């Protein structure tokens, strides 16, 4: 097995071969235990240390020989709907079999007895931690698009904590039994660029007590006790549209949803990648400079209802990127100020800037198991960047990209400086395998709008990133999210490089999954990547009378299954779920 270096930080300092944090186009994590070679950039800001790094797995390997550990994964069992119409309940169902994919290389017999583990980690993506009472939410688009608001949105915190509990319970990797080395979130950790959501996310991941409530500390104030029939009114006798579709009446639901909960935090190091919902209000507006929208976010007025025609126009502006800076959205709200309802103001709902996002990650209160900054460093703050690299093991590096576009809109791209940095980082570590992490997929990197902070810098799309990665034969995988669907795509590039793009479903839309990824050397000229999906620890069966933290996490999953308008294909096909992805050695 590969000797895995600590990703939680070093007690004696960083090895002299570390890539040290740099400004400008280079921003590399400094707290990685065993990091990369120093950059040639003259912007390096930290002196090299001559101390040796501490070598350790993030979890201790068991004394007994390593063995596959599938308990709690979708290999063992999957939440399965009962019935085919109306409100469907969930039950324990059979697991998903593993599919061997030979798109990029032929699997050779006997590899299971030869292979050695290179690394194992968990990907969490699109948690969309939601402040459900925030005044600047687009719930009213439901009058035109039924899925624009989801009945389970008040339970994202409870659902995410249950996912943390599941990951903590995994005693080893599903195929190799290797200790899990780290977890990576691939963006849209929050839903609405709100400080309240950022605080809750960091406490979920690193541990702490959370009261998922803003505004009035005594009660919920939002669309679910508004009396409006287009939203599920769980506690009220209102015969709303969701109850007509079979949604239950649950006395005490809203009181339970805003009750304090506790997260144990992940028991392994975790890293963070930024997504558009983290960076932009509503995930699409570059509106941080609009004082009116900021005042609405923290103020005492909330729009809850608009006509279907108005909703259609606003949604079209968002989807077609006609209003990336939120100017038309500003006008939309000002013209409907009299229709807004009174709510309790709360400064915690303020939008946060990229610098505040980094500062929150660097806060020692949110360190958890580590590493400090969760990939980000003070050099990122100095340079105004949100990308970095880190050492996963002796043989593998990880690279986290920032594919969000600060100019607005929900699709992504990267700037020239970041693209050059990516190329240099891969060249400087040409003897290591590489795993790339980002929020956007290659197909959703189509937004070439200029970054207001770098107006003279060109933006680059997904095809250009694919071409660059194809020039580096040691790239194994590009791991991402954004599309809320399991999709695994082989890339055989004209330059000769080949790798797998692994896109994973969200934890806000059913089937609510995360993914374990194992990297192995088959000792026959090929490498295998094993992907195994996991659900949260919440039971598959729900009990409408159980409004405990665990009961709400189970309800979170079942409500997401039944959300009107929800896609039924987000779990992907069998070849996108539990797989062995074979690849020729670079």
N, C-alpha and C positions, 0 to 999 in steps of 0.2 A: 504493500500500500504506500502511496505517496506520503512523504512526511509533510504534515500540514502545519503550517505556522499559525500562531495566534493571530486572529483578526480583532481581538479585543484590546490590543495595546500591549506594550512591553514594559516590564518592571524595571529594566536596566537601560532603556533607551532604544533608539531605532538603529538598525544595522547601517553601516556606512554606505551600503549600496542602495539605501532608500531613495526613492524619488521624493524630494522635499517640496513642500508647497511652494508654488510660484504664482506670480501675478501675470496679468496680461492674458495671453492665449493659453497659459498653462496653469491649471489649478488641480493639484494632486493631493490626495488625503495624506496627512502626516501622521495620523494615529493608527497605523495599520499593522503594527507589530513587525511584520517582515514585508516591507514595501518594495518598490521597484528601483531600478537604477536612477541616479540623479539625472535630471534633465540638463541638456546643454544650454537651456535658456539662461540668459544673463539676469533674468528677473527673479531667480531663486531668492527666497527670503529667509530661509532657515539654514543654519550651518549643519553640515553633516556630523553625525555622531559616530565615534569609532567603537562604541559598545556593541556587543553581540545581541541579537534579538533573542527573545525567549521563544522557544519552539514548543507549541502545545496545540492539541486539538481543542476546539471550542467546547466539545463535550468529550468526556473521557470514554475511550473505547471499553466495552465490557471485557472482563477477564476471560470469559469463554470465547471460543472462535466466533467471528462475526457471522451472523445469519440473517437472511431476509426478514424484514419486519413490516408486515402488511396490515396489522391491526389498526383500525381507525382510518384506513385509506379506502378509496373507491375500488380497489382490487377485491376487498373483502365484502363491502356492501355499499349500496347507494340509496338515498332517499328516492322513493318511487311513488308517483301519484296513483291513487285509487280512483277508478271511474274515468269517464271521458268527457263529462260535461258538468256544468254548474260549479259550485265551490268544491274543489277536490282536496281530500285529506292525503297526507303522506304516510307512508309505511316503510318498513325495512324491505329493500329489494336486493336482488343479486348484484354482485360486483361487476365491474367492467373488465373484460379480459385485456391482456396486453397484446398489442399488435406490433410485429416486427416490420420496420419499413426499410426497404432496400433501394430507395430512389437514388441515393448518392453512392452506395457501395454495396457489394454483395456480402451478406453475413456468412462467415466461415464456420464449418462444423467444429465443435469442441471449444468454442470461445468461452463458454461459461466456466470451464475448468481452468482457463488460462488467465482470465482477466484480473486486473488489479484496479483498485479504486483510485481515482485522481482527486475527486472532490464530491461533496453532496451538499445541497442547499435547498432552501424553500423560497419560492416566489409568491408574494402576496401582491395583488394588484386591484386597483379601482375599488378600494374600500368605501369611498364616498361617505366619509363620516359627515352626518348632516345635522346642522342646527335647524330643526324643523320649524321653529317659530321665528326665524330670521325674517325681517321685513322685506328684504330684497330676494325673494324667491319667485320662481316662475310657475307656481302651482296653477294659476289661472289659465295657463295655456291648455289646461285639460278641457276647457270648453270646446276646443278645436281638435285636440289630440289627446285621447283618453289615457295614453301612457306618459303624458308630460308630468303627471303627479302619480306617485305610487303609494298605496295604502300603508306600506310598512316603513315609510321613511322616518318615523319617530323612533325606530328600534335599531338604527345602524350601530350605535355604541354597544348594545348588548350582543348583537350578532358578531361584531368584530372581536369582542372579548372571548367569545366562545371559539373563534378561530385560533386565537392565541393559545387558548387552553388545549386545543387539538394538537397544535404544533409542539407544545411543551410535552405532550404525552407520547410523542413518537420516540421510541427508544433507539431507533436507528433508521437508516435508509431502507426503503422497501425491497430493493433488489440485492444490494451488497451488504447491508447491515452496517455500513460505515456510519460513524457519528456524523450528525448534521453540523456543518461548519458555520453556517450563518443563514440569515434570512434577508431577502431584498424586497422592498416595496417598489413597484414600478409605476408609481404615480397615480394621480387622482386619489390621494390619501384623504383629502377633504373634498367637499362638494362645492363650496361657494366662497373660497378665499376669505374665510372669516376667522378671526383670532380665537373665537370660542371653539371652532372645529379643530384648529391647529393644536390647541391645548388638549382637547380630548384625544386626538390621534396620538400625540406623544405619550400621554399617560396610558393609553391602551397598549402601546408597544413597549414601553419601559416600566410600566407598573404604576399604580396609584388609584386614588378614589376619584370618581367622576360623577358629577350631577349633570346629566344631559338636559339641562334646562337653562334658558336665558329669559330675561324679562322678569315677570312676576315670580318670586321664589316660591309662592304658595300654590300656583296652579298653571296649567297649560293655557297658552293664548295663541290660537292659530286656526288653520282651516278645519281641523278636526273637531272643534267645538263651536264652529261658526254658524251651524244650522243650515249651511248651504248644501243642497242635495247632490251637488256634483262631487262632493268629497265624502268618504266614509266617516260617519259620526258614530264611533264605537260605543260611547257611553249613553248617547241620547236616543230617545224613541223615534227620531226622525227616520222615515223610510227613504233613505238616500239611494242613489243609483247602485252603489256597491252592495248594499244589503239586498236590493232586488235581485242581484246576481248571486246571492247566497252567502255574502259575508256575515259573520256572526255579530250579535249584540254582546258586548263585553263590558259589564259594569266594572269600573275601576281601572280600565285600560290606560287612560291618559295619566292618571295619578301614578300608576306603576311605571309608565314609560319615562317619567321625569324623576324617578326616585334614584337616590345615590346607588352606584354600583362600584365594584372593585375589580380592577384588572391585575393579575399577577405579573404582567409583563412577560415578554419572551425570555426564556432561559438560555438563549444563545445570542451571540452578537447579531445586530441587525443594521442594515444600510438602507438609505433612502434615495429614491429617484423622484424627480419632480414631474408633475403632469399639469395639463392646462387648467383643471379645476382647482389646483393648488395655487396657481399663479394669477388667474384672472377671475374677477367677480363673475359668477354664473358660468364660469369655464370658458367665456367667449369675449368678454368686454375688457379692453385696455383702458379702464376708466378710473384708475387710481387718482388722477388729477382732477376729477369732478367732485367738488366739495358738496354739491347737492346730493349726489348719490351716496357719498359717505355719511352725510347727515341723516339720510333716510335709513341707512343700514343700522345706525345706533339709536335712531329716534323712536317716536311713539306713534307712527302711522304705518299701516300695512295694507296694500292692495290685495284683495282676495278674489275678486270676481270681475271679469270683462266679457264682452260679447264674443261669440264664436268668430265673427268677422274680424274683430280687433285682434283676437288671439292668432288667427291665421296670418294676418299681416306681420305681426311681430315675429312669429316663428319663421316666416319666410325670410325676413331680414337677417335673422340669426343664421339660418341654414345656408343662405346664399352669400354670407359675409358682406352684406351691404352696410353694416353698421359696426365695424370692429372696435371703435372707440366709445360706443354707447351713446353717441349724440342723439340719435333718434329714440333710443330707449329713455334717455333723460326727458325728451319732449313727451314721450308716451306717458310717463309717470306724472309730469307736471300737469298735463291736460286732464288727468283723472284724480287729482288730489282730493277732490270732494268725495270721491267714492271710497277713500281709504278708511279703514277702521282703526280705532284707538287700541294701542298695545303699550306695554310698559317699556320705556327706553332702556337700553343696556349698552354700555361702552364696549363690552366684550365682543360685540358683533362687528366691530370695525374691520374693514379689509386690512390685510397685512401686505407689506412690500416684500420683494425678494430678500432684502437685507434682514428684515424681521423674521422671515422664514428660516434663514441661516442661523440667526442669533438664537432662535428657539431650539433648533437642533443642537447647538453648541452649549446650551444651558446645562450645567452639571446636574440640575434637578431632573433632567430627562435622559441622563446617560444610561440608566439601566445596566445591563451586562456590558454595554459598550458597542462599538468603540466611541470615544469622545467625538461628538459631531455627527456620528452615524454616516461617515464618509466625507462630510463637509469639514472644512477647516477655516481658520481665520484668514488664510490666503484667498479663499473664495469670497469672503467679505470684502477684502481689499480690492480684489479684481472685478467684483460684480459678476461672478460666474457661479454656475450651479452644476458643474460637471467635475469628475474626478476619476482616479484609478486606484486600485488596491490589490494587494497580493492575496489570492485565495489559498494557494498552496505553493510548494516548491515549483510545481509544474504549470500552474494556471494563474492568470491575472483576471481581474474583473474591471470593467470600464463602465461607468455610469454616465450617460449622456443627458443633456438638457435639450429636449426636442420641442419645448413650448416656444411659441412666438409671442414676444411681448408687445407686438404691434396689434394683437387681437385676433380673434377667431379660434375655433377649437381644434383645427388641424395644425400640423406641426412642420418644422424644418430645423436646420441648424445653420449657424453662421460660418463664414469662412475661417475665422480664428479657431473655432471649435473643431471644424473638419480637419484643419492642419494639425491641431493638437492630437486628434485621434490617430491620424496617420503616423505622426512622430512617436506617439506612445507605443503603437504596435511595432514600429520599426525598432525602437529602443529595446523592446522585449520580444524580439523575433524568435528566441529559443523557448518561449513559453506559449502554451495554449492560451486562448483568450475567449472570454464570454462577455458579450456586449449587452448592456441593459439600457432600456429607454422606456418612455411611456408610449409614444406613438409607434405604430407599425410602419413598415416600409411603404405600404400603399396609402397610409393616411398622412404622410409627410408631403403635402402638396401646397402648403401655405407659405408663399415666398414674400410675404409682407415684411418690410424692413423693421428692424428693432429700433424703436425711438431712441434708445440709449446709444445705438451704433448705426446712425442713419446712412453711413457710407459703406456699410458692410453688406456684401451679397449674402443671400440666403440660399440654401441647397436642399433639394428634395430627397425623397427616399431612394430613388434610382441612383443618385450620386453617392449616397452612403453605401448602398449595395455594391456599387462598382469599387469603391475604396476598400471595403472589407474583402472583396474578391481578390485583391492584390496581396492579401496576407494569408498564406496557406495555413497558419496555425489558429485562425479564427474557427471556433467550433459552433458557436450559436449566437444568435441575436434574440434576446428574451424581452418581451414587451407585453403591453395590455391595450387599453384605450377602446377596443372594439367590443369589449364585454363578451367575447366568444372564444372558445377553444379552436384555434387554427394552427396547424403545424405545416410550414412551407419549406420545401427543399430549394436551395439556391445553388446551381452549378453555373459559375460565372465564366465568361469568355476568357478571362485572364488565367483561368486554371484553378482558382480557389473554389471551394465548395463548403457550405455550412447550412445549418438549420435555423429557420426563424420560428420561434416558439411564442405564440400569442395565447394568453390565458384568460379565461372568463373572469368576470368581476365577482366581488363578494356583495354586491348590492342587488343584482338581478339573479333570478333562479337560473342555474342550480347552485350558485354561491359556492365557489371553489377557490382553492389555492393549489399550487403545484410543487411537488418535490422533483428536483432534477439531479441526477447522478451522472458523473462523468467517469468513464472507465477506459483503460487501455486493454485491448483484447490480445495484445502480444502476437498479432498476426498481420500487422500492417493496417489494422483498422481500429477505430475508436467507436464506442457505443455511448450514446446519451439515453438514459432512461428517464422517462417522464411519468409521474404518478400523481393523480389528482387526489386532493383530500377535501373533505367537508369540515364544517365546524364540529365541536364536541356536543352540540345540542342534539337531543334525541330526535329521531325522525318523526315519531308520533307526537302530536300536540295534545294538550289538555287545556281546553278553554278556561277552566277554573284555576289554572296554574299561572299566576302572573308574577312569579319569582323571576330572578335574573335569568336562570336557565330556561324557565318556561317561556319567557319573552324571546329568548334567542331561538327557541324552536319555532315559535310563532312567526318570527321574522322570516324564516325560510319558507314556511307554508304560505304566508301572505304574499311573498314574492312570486311563488308559483302561480297564485291566483290573481295577481295584479292585472286588471283589464288592459288588453292590448299588448301584454308582454310577449316577447318572441319565445317560441318553443324550440328554437334551434341553437341556443347559445351554448349548450353542452358540446356541440360539435359532433362530428362523425367518429366512429371508433378509432380511426387512424389519427385523430387529433387529441385523444384522451391519454390513456395509459399505453405507452409505446416504448419500443427500443428503436432508436434512430442510429443507423450505422453510417459511418463516415470514414473515408480513407484518411490515414495519417498525413498531415501536411509536412 
